[in-house]
Amino acid sequence: MSAKRSRVPSAQQVRVLEHLLKTPAYGYDMMKDLDLGPGTLYGLLKRLHEDGYLEKDAEIIEGRCRISYTLTVKGKHYAERALIEHEYEEGIKAMEGGV
C-alpha cells in the first residue's frame, strides 16, 4: 500500500475551500463566483470529494441535475487549516519582499 501524498493547497483550492466554508454551492455558481474554469474547478472538487472533504447532493431543478457541494466535518477542519497555512505563506512572502 502506498503512502497518501501530502499536498499543499493551491491558491485555487484555498479559494474553493473558503467559498465552501461560507455556504454549500453548486459547481456552476462557484465557477462564476471564483472565475475558475470547469477543468480546474471540477478537478479540485473531485479530489476533495475523493479525500472525504466534500459531500455531493444531486437534485433535479428545472429538469436539470444540479449537484451541490458541502464540506464534511473533516473538510471544514481541512479548510480552516488550509486558510491558516495560506495566510502564513502569504505573510512570509510579504516579509521576504520587504513589505
Buried (B, 14 or more C-beta within 10 A) or exposed (E): EEEEEEEEBEEBBBBBBBBBBEEEBBBEBBBEEBEBEEEBBBBBBEEBBEBEBBEEEEEEEEEEEBEBBBBBEEBBEBBBEBBEEBEEBEEEEEEEEEE
